[in-house]
Amino acid sequence: MNPFKDCSENVIRSNTENGIRPEFVTNVDEKWKNLIIKCWSQDPSQRPNFTQICDTLENDLIDDSIDVNTFNTFKNMINRDHEI
């Protein structure tokens, strides 16, 4: 699915800046919708950081559809890249 199919970069930017988001397909689980909506909040202070996203995924969203090894590899990579 391409939510902005046939849109120019300028239209996508304008839509995003004006709070226009693509519609969800009907079979998206509410837990996923809630996480996505938080991530694309217009107010940056309302967006979860990567730790919060990973915590939500680990505690609420990981199921048989997610490869846990891939997830953990990605999470470790992000943690390693953000160490000071």
C-alpha positions in Angstrom: 0.0 0.0 0.0 1.3 3.4 -0.9 -0.8 6.0 1.0 0.5 9.0 -1.0 0.6 7.3 -4.4 0.7 9.8 -7.3 1.4 12.7 -5.0 4.4 15.0 -5.5 6.8 15.6 -2.7 5.4 19.1 -2.2 1.8 17.7 -1.8 3.0 15.1 0.7 4.9 17.8 2.7 1.9 20.1 2.6 -0.5 17.4 3.7 1.8 16.4 6.6 2.3 19.9 7.7 -1.4 20.4 7.7 -2.1 17.3 9.8 -3.5 15.3 6.8 -2.7 11.6 7.3 -3.5 8.6 5.2 -6.5 6.5 6.1 -5.9 3.1 7.7 -6.9 0.0 5.9 -9.8 -1.7 7.7 -7.8 -4.7 9.0 -5.2 -2.7 11.0 -5.3 -3.7 14.7 -6.2 -0.9 17.1 -2.9 -1.3 19.0 -1.0 -0.7 15.8 -3.2 2.3 14.9 -2.6 3.9 18.3 1.1 3.6 18.1 1.2 5.0 14.5 -1.1 7.9 15.5 1.3 8.7 18.4 4.3 8.6 16.1 2.8 11.0 13.5 1.5 13.5 16.1 1.7 17.1 14.9 3.1 18.0 18.4 6.6 16.5 18.6 6.4 16.4 22.4 3.5 13.9 22.0 5.6 11.5 19.8 7.2 8.5 21.6 10.9 8.2 21.5 12.5 5.0 20.3 12.7 3.5 23.7 9.0 4.0 24.2 8.3 2.6 20.8 10.4 -0.5 21.5 8.7 -0.9 24.9 5.3 -0.7 23.3 6.3 -3.3 20.7 7.8 -5.7 23.2 4.9 -5.4 25.7 1.9 -5.0 23.5 2.5 -5.8 19.8 5.0 -8.5 19.3 3.3 -11.6 18.0 3.9 -14.4 15.5 3.9 -11.8 12.7 7.1 -10.2 13.9 10.5 -11.8 13.7 11.8 -11.3 17.3 15.4 -11.8 16.2 15.2 -9.1 13.6 13.4 -6.8 16.0 16.1 -7.3 18.7 18.9 -6.8 16.1 17.3 -3.5 15.1 16.7 -2.4 18.7 20.3 -3.2 19.6 21.5 -1.3 16.6 19.5 1.8 17.6 20.6 1.6 21.2 24.2 1.3 20.2 24.0 4.3 17.8 22.5 6.5 20.5 25.0 5.7 23.2 27.1 8.6 24.4 
